[in-house]
């Protein structure tokens, strides 16, 4: 009979040997890859495969954020927060011919808002992006 760890496994370090393990079973993905920030962007940019979150400042004008290849991001998310309160847009573009919530094109989704620090979360299903 196996005994459960006395700490319930909480707070235990993930061994380096599985720190970047990703296992795919159908659409279920178990990923332990470390995420990184793309920092604060003030000009158009493409999110790298290792980046999952960051800020966009549109004070100087609209910024286009191009999402990574959804096939490389199965089940993963990209989170973005607008840190300026101007009317300039954050445009979100797919990697190539994929869609973002069924919309395609260079500016598949466009957000202009005056609200304070709005946030968006985009999730990949391996084929397209959804929010």
DSSP file (Angstrom, degrees, kcal/mol; ACC not computed):
  #  RESIDUE AA STRUCTURE BP1 BP2  ACC     N-H-->O    O-->H-N    N-H-->O    O-->H-N    TCO  KAPPA ALPHA  PHI   PSI    X-CA   Y-CA   Z-CA
    1    1 A X              0   0    0      0, 0.0     2,-0.3     0, 0.0     0, 0.0   0.000 360.0 360.0 360.0 134.1    0.0    0.0    0.0
    2    2 A X        -     0   0    0      1,-0.0     2,-0.4     0, 0.0     0, 0.0  -0.701 360.0-141.6 -91.6 143.5    1.3    3.4   -0.9
    3    3 A X        -     0   0    0     -2,-0.3     2,-0.1     1,-0.0     3,-0.1  -0.823  17.9-116.7-103.7 143.2    1.1    6.3    1.5
    4    4 A X        -     0   0    0     -2,-0.4     5,-0.0     1,-0.1    -1,-0.0  -0.477  43.5 -94.1 -70.7 146.7    0.3    9.9    0.5
    5    5 A X    >   -     0   0    0      1,-0.1     3,-1.8    -2,-0.1    -1,-0.1  -0.328  31.0-123.1 -60.8 145.6    3.1   12.4    1.2
    6    6 A X  T 3  S+     0   0    0      1,-0.3    -1,-0.1     2,-0.1    -2,-0.1   0.771 112.6  49.1 -65.4 -25.1    2.6   14.1    4.6
    7    7 A X  T >  S-     0   0    0      3,-0.0     3,-1.7     1,-0.0    -1,-0.3   0.354 111.3-120.4 -93.9   7.3    2.6   17.5    2.9
    8    8 A X  T <   -     0   0    0     -3,-1.8    -2,-0.1     1,-0.3     3,-0.1   0.598  59.2 -74.8  67.2  10.5    0.1   16.4    0.3
    9    9 A X  T >  S+     0   0    0      1,-0.3     3,-1.2     2,-0.0    -1,-0.3   0.428  93.8 144.2  82.6  -2.7    2.6   17.2   -2.4
   10   10 A X  T <   +     0   0    0     -3,-1.7    -1,-0.3     1,-0.2     3,-0.1  -0.510  69.3   7.7 -73.8 135.4    2.0   20.9   -1.9
   11   11 A X  T 3  S+     0   0    0      1,-0.3    -1,-0.2    -2,-0.2     2,-0.2   0.464  90.4 144.1  78.8   0.2    5.0   23.1   -2.3
   12   12 A X    <   -     0   0    0     -3,-1.2    -1,-0.3    -5,-0.1     2,-0.1  -0.507  53.9-113.0 -74.4 141.1    7.1   20.3   -3.5
   13   13 A X        -     0   0    0     -2,-0.2     2,-0.6    -3,-0.1    -1,-0.1  -0.439  24.2-119.7 -71.9 145.1    9.6   21.2   -6.2
   14   14 A X        -     0   0    0     -2,-0.1     5,-0.1     1,-0.1    -1,-0.1  -0.770  36.8-111.7 -83.7 123.2    9.1   19.8   -9.7
   15   15 A X    >>  -     0   0    0     -2,-0.6     3,-1.9     1,-0.1     4,-0.5  -0.230  19.1-122.5 -56.3 142.8   12.2   17.8  -10.6
   16   16 A X  G >4 S+     0   0    0      1,-0.3     3,-0.9     2,-0.2     4,-0.4   0.803 108.4  68.9 -56.1 -30.6   14.3   19.3  -13.4
   17   17 A X  G 34 S+     0   0    0      1,-0.3    -1,-0.3     2,-0.1     3,-0.1   0.740 113.2  27.7 -65.2 -22.0   13.9   16.1  -15.4
   18   18 A X  G X4 S+     0   0    0     -3,-1.9     3,-1.5     1,-0.1    -1,-0.3   0.264  86.9 108.9-119.4  11.4   10.2   16.9  -15.9
   19   19 A X  T << S+     0   0    0     -3,-0.9    -2,-0.1    -4,-0.5    -3,-0.1   0.787  93.5  29.9 -60.9 -27.8   10.2   20.7  -15.7
   20   20 A X  T 3  S+     0   0    0     -4,-0.4    -1,-0.3    13,-0.2     2,-0.2   0.157  89.0 136.3-117.0  19.4    9.5   21.0  -19.4
   21   21 A X    <   -     0   0    0     -3,-1.5    11,-1.4    11,-0.1     2,-0.4  -0.467  27.6-178.5 -68.3 131.7    7.5   17.8  -19.9
   22   22 A X  E     -A   31   0A   0     -2,-0.2     2,-0.5     9,-0.2     9,-0.2  -0.985   2.9-172.6-131.9 123.2    4.4   18.2  -22.0
   23   23 A X  E     -A   30   0A   0      7,-1.6     7,-1.8    -2,-0.4     2,-0.5  -0.968   6.6-158.5-118.8 128.3    2.2   15.2  -22.6
   24   24 A X  E     +A   29   0A   0     -2,-0.5     2,-0.4     5,-0.2     5,-0.2  -0.921  16.6 170.1-111.5 127.1   -0.7   15.3  -25.1
   25   25 A X  E >  S-A   28   0A   0      3,-2.4     3,-2.4    -2,-0.5     2,-0.3  -0.920  73.3 -52.1-131.5 104.8   -3.6   12.8  -24.9
   26   26 A X  T 3  S-     0   0    0     -2,-0.4     0, 0.0     1,-0.3     0, 0.0  -0.527 121.3 -26.4  61.5-122.7   -6.4   13.9  -27.2
   27   27 A X  T 3  S+     0   0    0     -2,-0.3     2,-0.5    -3,-0.1    -1,-0.3   0.346 114.8 108.3-101.8   4.2   -6.9   17.6  -26.2
   28   28 A X  E <   -A   25   0A   0     -3,-2.4    -3,-2.4     2,-0.0     2,-0.5  -0.718  48.5-175.1 -83.6 125.9   -5.7   17.1  -22.7
   29   29 A X  E     -A   24   0A   0     -2,-0.5     2,-0.6    -5,-0.2    -5,-0.2  -0.983  16.0-165.8-126.5 128.6   -2.3   18.7  -22.2
   30   30 A X  E     +A   23   0A   0     -7,-1.8    -7,-1.6    -2,-0.5     2,-0.4  -0.945  21.3 175.6-110.1 111.3   -0.2   18.5  -19.0
   31   31 A X  E     +A   22   0A   0     -2,-0.6    -9,-0.2    -9,-0.2   -11,-0.1  -0.956  26.9 172.5-124.4 136.0    2.5   21.1  -19.2
   32   32 A X        +     0   0    0    -11,-1.4   -11,-0.1    -2,-0.4   -10,-0.1   0.162  37.1 136.5-119.3  14.1    5.1   22.1  -16.7
   33   33 A X        -     0   0    0    -12,-0.2     2,-0.2   -13,-0.2   -13,-0.2  -0.383  59.7-113.0 -66.8 139.4    7.1   24.5  -18.9
   34   34 A X        -     0   0    0    -15,-0.1     2,-0.2    -2,-0.1    -1,-0.1  -0.479  30.6-140.2 -71.1 140.9    8.1   27.7  -17.2
   35   35 A X        -     0   0    0     -2,-0.2     2,-0.3    -3,-0.1    16,-0.2  -0.631  14.8-160.7 -98.9 161.5    6.4   30.8  -18.6
   36   36 A X  E     -b   51   0B   0     14,-0.8    16,-2.9    -2,-0.2    17,-1.1  -0.954  17.3-112.7-139.3 161.0    8.0   34.1  -19.2
   37   37 A X  E     -b   53   0B   0     -2,-0.3    17,-0.2    14,-0.2     3,-0.1  -0.633   3.2-149.5 -91.9 147.3    6.9   37.7  -19.7
   38   38 A X  E     -     0   0B   0     15,-2.5    16,-0.2     1,-0.3    -1,-0.1   0.265  43.9-140.8 -93.5  11.0    7.2   39.7  -22.9
   39   39 A X  E     -     0   0B   0     14,-0.4    16,-3.0     1,-0.1     2,-0.6  -0.347  47.8 -29.9  72.2-147.4    7.5   42.8  -20.6
   40   40 A X  E     -b   55   0B   0     14,-0.2     2,-0.4    -3,-0.1    16,-0.2  -0.950  63.8-159.6-111.5 119.4    5.8   46.0  -21.7
   41   41 A X  E     +b   56   0B   0     14,-2.5    16,-3.0    -2,-0.6     3,-0.1  -0.790  21.3 174.9-101.6 140.0    5.5   46.6  -25.4
   42   42 A X  S    S+     0   0    0     -2,-0.4     2,-0.3    14,-0.2    18,-0.1   0.362  71.3  43.5-119.5  -1.8    5.0   49.9  -27.0
   43   43 A X  S    S-     0   0    0     20,-0.1    20,-0.1     1,-0.1    14,-0.1  -0.908 103.5 -68.9-137.8 164.4    5.2   48.8  -30.7
   44   44 A X        +     0   0    0     -2,-0.3     2,-0.3    18,-0.2    21,-0.2  -0.191  61.5 164.5 -57.1 146.3    3.9   45.9  -32.7
   45   45 A X  E     -h   65   0C   0     19,-2.4    21,-2.6    -4,-0.1     2,-0.4  -0.974  36.8-119.1-158.2 162.9    5.4   42.5  -31.8
   46   46 A X  E     -h   66   0C   0     -2,-0.3     2,-0.4    19,-0.2    21,-0.2  -0.949  32.9-121.4-110.5 132.7    5.0   38.7  -32.1
   47   47 A X        -     0   0    0     19,-2.8     2,-0.1    -2,-0.4    -9,-0.0  -0.597  31.0-131.7 -72.7 127.0    4.7   36.7  -28.9
   48   48 A X    >   -     0   0    0     -2,-0.4     3,-1.6     1,-0.1    20,-0.2  -0.358  21.5-107.6 -77.0 160.7    7.5   34.1  -28.7
   49   49 A X  T 3  S+     0   0    0      1,-0.3    -1,-0.1    -2,-0.1    -2,-0.1   0.703 120.4  50.4 -61.9 -20.6    6.9   30.4  -28.0
   50   50 A X  T 3  S+     0   0    0    -15,-0.1   -14,-0.8   -13,-0.0     2,-0.4   0.473  95.8  86.8 -96.2  -3.4    8.4   30.9  -24.5
   51   51 A X  E <   +b   36   0B   0     -3,-1.6   -14,-0.2   -16,-0.2     3,-0.1  -0.789  38.2 161.4-103.2 140.3    6.3   34.0  -23.6
   52   52 A X  E     +     0   0B   0    -16,-2.9    27,-2.8    -2,-0.4     2,-0.3   0.477  59.9  23.7-133.0  -7.1    2.9   33.8  -22.0
   53   53 A X  E     +bc  37  79B   0    -17,-1.1   -15,-2.5    25,-0.2   -14,-0.4  -0.997  58.5 122.3-159.0 157.7    2.1   37.2  -20.4
   54   54 A X  E     - c   0  80B   0     25,-1.1    27,-1.6    -2,-0.3     2,-0.3  -0.981  44.3 -81.9 169.6-174.7    2.9   40.9  -20.5
   55   55 A X  E     -bc  40  81B   0    -16,-3.0   -14,-2.5    -2,-0.3     2,-0.4  -0.800  21.5-153.4-117.1 154.1    1.7   44.4  -20.9
   56   56 A X  E     -bc  41  82B   0     25,-2.4    27,-2.5    -2,-0.3    28,-0.6  -0.998   3.3-163.0-129.1 129.8    1.0   46.7  -23.8
   57   57 A X        +     0   0    0    -16,-3.0     3,-0.3    -2,-0.4    25,-0.1  -0.955   8.8 178.7-112.3 114.0    1.2   50.5  -23.7
   58   58 A X    >   +     0   0    0     -2,-0.6     3,-1.1     1,-0.2    30,-0.2   0.102  44.2 117.3-103.2  21.3   -0.6   52.2  -26.6
   59   59 A X  T 3  S+     0   0    0      1,-0.3    -1,-0.2    27,-0.1     3,-0.1   0.879  81.9  42.8 -54.7 -40.5    0.1   55.8  -25.5
   60   60 A X  T 3  S-     0   0    0     -3,-0.3    -1,-0.3     1,-0.3     2,-0.2   0.512 130.6 -62.6 -87.2  -5.6    2.1   56.4  -28.8
   61   61 A X  S <  S-     0   0    0     -3,-1.1    -1,-0.3   -18,-0.0    27,-0.1  -0.827  77.0 -31.2 146.2 175.6   -0.4   54.6  -31.1
   62   62 A X        -     0   0    0     -2,-0.2     2,-0.4    -3,-0.1   -18,-0.2  -0.236  51.7-154.0 -60.7 147.6   -2.0   51.2  -31.9
   63   63 A X  E     - i   0  90C   0     26,-2.2    28,-2.9   -20,-0.1     2,-0.5  -0.992   2.8-149.0-126.9 132.0    0.0   48.1  -31.2
   64   64 A X  E     - i   0  91C   0     -2,-0.4   -19,-2.4    26,-0.2     2,-0.6  -0.901   8.1-162.9-102.8 126.4   -0.5   44.8  -33.0
   65   65 A X  E     -hi  45  92C   0     26,-3.5    28,-2.4    -2,-0.5     2,-0.6  -0.942   7.0-154.6-107.2 118.4    0.2   41.6  -31.0
   66   66 A X  E     -hi  46  93C   0    -21,-2.6   -19,-2.8    -2,-0.6    28,-0.2  -0.844  15.6-134.8 -96.4 122.7    0.7   38.5  -33.2
   67   67 A X        -     0   0    0     26,-2.9     3,-0.1    -2,-0.6    62,-0.0  -0.340  24.4-105.9 -72.3 154.7   -0.1   35.3  -31.3
   68   68 A X        -     0   0    0    -20,-0.2    27,-0.5     1,-0.2     2,-0.3  -0.180  53.7 -66.3 -72.9 173.0    2.3   32.3  -31.6
   69   69 A X    >   -     0   0    0      1,-0.2     3,-1.3    26,-0.1     4,-0.4  -0.448  44.0-145.2 -58.7 118.7    1.6   29.2  -33.6
   70   70 A X  G >  S+     0   0    0     -2,-0.3     3,-1.0     1,-0.3    56,-0.2   0.786  96.4  64.9 -63.0 -25.2   -1.4   27.5  -31.8
   71   71 A X  G 3  S+     0   0    0      1,-0.3     3,-0.5    56,-0.2    -1,-0.3   0.805 104.7  45.3 -65.9 -27.9    0.0   24.1  -32.7
   72   72 A X  G <  S+     0   0    0     -3,-1.3    -1,-0.3     1,-0.2    -2,-0.2   0.480 114.8  49.9 -89.6  -4.0    3.0   24.8  -30.5
   73   73 A X  S X  S+     0   0    0     -3,-1.0     3,-2.7    -4,-0.4    51,-0.5  -0.024  73.7 168.3-123.6  27.7    0.7   26.3  -27.7
   74   74 A X  T 3  S-     0   0    0     -3,-0.5    51,-0.2     1,-0.3     3,-0.1  -0.204  77.7  -5.9 -52.9 121.6   -1.9   23.5  -27.3
   75   75 A X  T 3  S+     0   0    0     49,-2.0    -1,-0.3     1,-0.3     2,-0.2   0.430 110.1 118.6  75.3  -1.6   -3.9   24.2  -24.2
   76   76 A X    <   -     0   0    0     -3,-2.7    48,-2.3    -6,-0.2     2,-0.3  -0.508  51.8-138.3 -95.7 166.9   -1.7   27.1  -23.2
   77   77 A X  E     - D   0 123B   0     46,-0.2     2,-0.4    -2,-0.2    46,-0.2  -0.845   8.8-150.4-124.0 157.0   -2.7   30.7  -22.8
   78   78 A X  E     - D   0 122B   0     44,-2.6    44,-2.9    -2,-0.3     2,-0.4  -0.997  19.5-164.4-123.1 123.9   -1.4   34.2  -23.6
   79   79 A X  E     -cD  53 121B   0    -27,-2.8   -25,-1.1    -2,-0.4     2,-0.4  -0.905   8.6-179.3-110.0 135.2   -2.4   36.9  -21.1
   80   80 A X  E     -cD  54 120B   0     40,-2.6    40,-2.7    -2,-0.4     2,-0.4  -0.990  10.1-164.7-136.2 144.6   -2.1   40.6  -22.0
   81   81 A X  E     -cD  55 119B   0    -27,-1.6   -25,-2.4    -2,-0.4     2,-0.5  -0.996  18.6-135.3-129.4 132.3   -3.0   43.7  -20.1
   82   82 A X  E     -c   56   0B   0     36,-2.4   -25,-0.2    -2,-0.4    35,-0.1  -0.759  18.5-174.0 -83.7 124.7   -3.3   47.2  -21.5
   83   83 A X        +     0   0    0    -27,-2.5     2,-0.3    -2,-0.5   -26,-0.2   0.431  59.9  74.0-103.2   0.0   -1.5   49.6  -19.2
   84   84 A X        -     0   0    0    -28,-0.6    33,-0.2     4,-0.1   -28,-0.1  -0.793  67.0-146.8-109.5 157.6   -2.4   52.9  -20.8
   85   85 A X        +     0   0    0     -2,-0.3     2,-0.1    31,-0.1    31,-0.1   0.032  59.4 114.5-112.6  26.6   -5.9   54.5  -20.7
   86   86 A X  S    S-     0   0    0      2,-0.1    27,-0.5     1,-0.1   -27,-0.1  -0.217  77.8-108.9 -85.4-179.8   -5.9   56.1  -24.1
   87   87 A X  S    S+     0   0    0     25,-0.1    27,-0.1   -28,-0.1    -1,-0.1   0.395  76.9 120.5 -92.6   2.1   -8.3   55.2  -27.0
   88   88 A X        -     0   0    0    -30,-0.2    25,-0.5     1,-0.1     2,-0.2  -0.365  62.0-116.4 -69.1 149.1   -5.5   53.6  -29.1
   89   89 A X  E     - J   0 112C   0     23,-0.2   -26,-2.2    -2,-0.0     2,-0.6  -0.482   8.5-144.4 -91.4 152.9   -6.2   49.9  -30.0
   90   90 A X  E     -iJ  63 111C   0     21,-2.5    21,-2.6   -28,-0.2     2,-0.4  -0.986  27.0-159.4-104.4 116.3   -4.5   46.7  -29.2
   91   91 A X  E     -iJ  64 110C   0    -28,-2.9   -26,-3.5    -2,-0.6     2,-0.5  -0.825   1.2-154.1 -98.1 136.6   -4.9   44.6  -32.4
   92   92 A X  E     -iJ  65 109C   0     17,-3.6    17,-1.8    -2,-0.4    16,-0.5  -0.951  12.7-174.3-116.1 123.4   -4.5   40.8  -32.1
   93   93 A X  E     -i   66   0C   0    -28,-2.4   -26,-2.9    -2,-0.5    13,-0.1  -0.887  23.0-119.3-116.3 144.8   -3.5   38.8  -35.1
   94   94 A X        -     0   0    0     11,-0.7   -25,-0.1    -2,-0.4     6,-0.1  -0.314  32.3-106.6 -73.3 166.3   -3.2   35.0  -35.5
   95   95 A X  S    S-     0   0    0    -27,-0.5   -26,-0.1     4,-0.1    -1,-0.1   0.909  88.2 -39.4 -60.0 -46.9    0.1   33.4  -36.3
   96   96 A X  S    S-     0   0    0    -28,-0.1     9,-0.3     3,-0.0    -2,-0.2  -0.052 118.5 -15.0-146.1-110.0   -0.8   32.6  -40.0
   97   97 A X  S    S+     0   0    0      7,-0.1    -2,-0.0    -2,-0.1    -3,-0.0   0.367 101.3 110.7 -92.7   5.8   -4.2   31.5  -41.4
   98   98 A X        -     0   0    0      1,-0.1     7,-0.4     6,-0.0     2,-0.3  -0.075  63.4-121.7 -68.4 177.6   -5.6   30.5  -38.0
   99   99 A X        -     0   0    0     28,-0.2    30,-2.8     5,-0.1     2,-0.5  -0.820   2.9-139.6-120.9 162.6   -8.4   32.4  -36.4
  100  100 A X  B >  S-Fe 103 129B   0      3,-2.9     3,-1.5    -2,-0.3    30,-0.2  -0.958  94.8 -22.8-119.4 107.5   -9.0   34.2  -33.1
  101  101 A X  T 3  S-     0   0    0     28,-3.1    29,-0.1    -2,-0.5    -1,-0.1   0.855 129.5 -50.6  55.1  37.8  -12.5   33.4  -32.0
  102  102 A X  T 3  S+     0   0    0     27,-0.4     2,-0.3     1,-0.3    -1,-0.3   0.386 116.7 114.0  86.5  -3.9  -13.4   32.5  -35.5
  103  103 A X  B <   -F  100   0B   0     -3,-1.5    -3,-2.9     2,-0.0    -1,-0.3  -0.799  44.2-169.6-102.7 143.2  -12.0   35.8  -37.0
  104  104 A X        +     0   0    0     -2,-0.3     3,-0.2    -5,-0.2    -5,-0.1  -0.740  32.2  72.9-124.5 173.6   -9.0   36.0  -39.3
  105  105 A X  S >  S-     0   0    0     -7,-0.4     3,-1.2    -9,-0.3   -11,-0.7  -0.340  90.0 -60.9 109.4 169.5   -6.8   38.6  -40.8
  106  106 A X  T 3  S+     0   0    0      1,-0.3     2,-0.3   -13,-0.1     3,-0.2   0.866 137.2  30.3 -58.3 -40.4   -4.0   40.9  -39.6
  107  107 A X  T 3  S+     0   0    0     -3,-0.2    -1,-0.3     1,-0.2   -14,-0.2  -0.530  74.3 157.4-116.4  63.5   -6.3   42.6  -37.1
  108  108 A X  S <  S+     0   0    0     -3,-1.2     2,-0.4   -16,-0.5   -15,-0.2   0.866  74.0  20.7 -56.5 -39.6   -8.6   39.7  -36.3
  109  109 A X  E    S-J   92   0C   0    -17,-1.8   -17,-3.6    -3,-0.2     2,-0.4  -0.994  71.6-169.7-132.4 137.4   -9.5   41.3  -33.0
  110  110 A X  E     -J   91   0C   0     -2,-0.4     2,-0.5   -19,-0.2   -19,-0.2  -0.993   1.9-166.5-133.0 128.5   -9.1   44.9  -32.0
  111  111 A X  E     +J   90   0C   0    -21,-2.6   -21,-2.5    -2,-0.4     2,-0.5  -0.959  11.4 170.0-117.2 120.2   -9.6   46.4  -28.5
  112  112 A X  E     +J   89   0C   0     -2,-0.5     2,-0.3   -23,-0.2   -23,-0.2  -0.999  19.5 154.9-122.4 127.2   -9.9   50.1  -27.9
  113  113 A X        -     0   0    0    -25,-0.5   -25,-0.1   -27,-0.5     5,-0.1  -0.999  43.2-157.4-153.7 150.0  -10.9   51.0  -24.4
  114  114 A X        +     0   0    0     -2,-0.3     3,-0.1   -27,-0.1    -1,-0.1   0.505  62.4 115.5 -99.7  -9.2  -10.6   53.8  -21.9
  115  115 A X  S >  S-     0   0    0      1,-0.1     2,-0.7     2,-0.0     3,-0.6  -0.172  79.4 -91.3 -65.5 158.3  -11.1   51.6  -18.9
  116  116 A X  T 3  S-     0   0    0      1,-0.2    -1,-0.1   -31,-0.1   -31,-0.1  -0.593  90.8 -26.9 -78.8 113.0   -8.3   51.2  -16.4
  117  117 A X  T 3  S-     0   0    0     -2,-0.7    -1,-0.2   -33,-0.2   -34,-0.1   0.891  75.5-164.7  56.4  54.2   -5.9   48.3  -17.2
  118  118 A X    <   -     0   0    0     -3,-0.6   -36,-2.4   -37,-0.1     2,-0.3  -0.313   5.2-153.0 -65.6 155.3   -8.2   45.9  -19.1
  119  119 A X  E     -D   81   0B   0    -38,-0.2     2,-0.3   -64,-0.0   -38,-0.2  -0.948  11.0-167.3-132.3 149.8   -6.9   42.3  -19.5
  120  120 A X  E     -D   80   0B   0    -40,-2.7   -40,-2.6    -2,-0.3     2,-0.4  -0.988   6.8-156.0-137.1 147.7   -7.5   39.6  -22.0
  121  121 A X  E     -D   79   0B   0     -2,-0.3     2,-0.4    10,-0.3   -42,-0.2  -0.991   8.0-166.4-125.9 125.1   -6.7   35.9  -22.0
  122  122 A X  E     -D   78   0B   0    -44,-2.9   -44,-2.6    -2,-0.4     2,-0.4  -0.931   5.5-164.4-112.6 133.6   -6.2   33.9  -25.2
  123  123 A X  E     -DG  77 130B   0      7,-3.2     7,-2.2    -2,-0.4     2,-0.4  -0.950   9.9-141.0-122.2 138.9   -6.2   30.1  -25.2
  124  124 A X  E     - G   0 129B   0    -48,-2.3   -49,-2.0   -51,-0.5     5,-0.2  -0.773  12.2-170.3 -96.1 138.7   -5.0   27.7  -28.0
  125  125 A X        -     0   0    0      3,-2.0   -51,-0.1    -2,-0.4     4,-0.1   0.241  61.9 -96.5-103.9  10.4   -6.8   24.5  -28.8
  126  126 A X  S    S+     0   0    0      2,-0.5   -52,-0.1   -56,-0.2     3,-0.1   0.182 119.7  46.9  96.6 -16.7   -3.9   23.5  -31.1
  127  127 A X  S    S+     0   0    0      1,-0.4     2,-0.2   -57,-0.2   -57,-0.2   0.671 119.4   2.4-120.7 -42.7   -5.6   24.8  -34.2
  128  128 A X  S    S-     0   0    0    -58,-0.2    -3,-2.0   -30,-0.2    -2,-0.5  -0.792  70.1-105.1-139.5 178.2   -6.9   28.2  -33.4
  129  129 A X  E     -eG 100 124B   0    -30,-2.8   -28,-3.1    -2,-0.2   -27,-0.4  -0.867  29.2-173.6-113.0 147.0   -7.1   30.8  -30.6
  130  130 A X  E       G   0 123B   0     -7,-2.2    -7,-3.2    -2,-0.3   -30,-0.0  -0.962 360.0 360.0-135.9 152.4  -10.0   31.7  -28.4
  131  131 A X              0   0    0     -2,-0.3   -10,-0.3    -9,-0.2    -1,-0.1   0.320 360.0 360.0-130.8 360.0  -10.7   34.4  -25.8
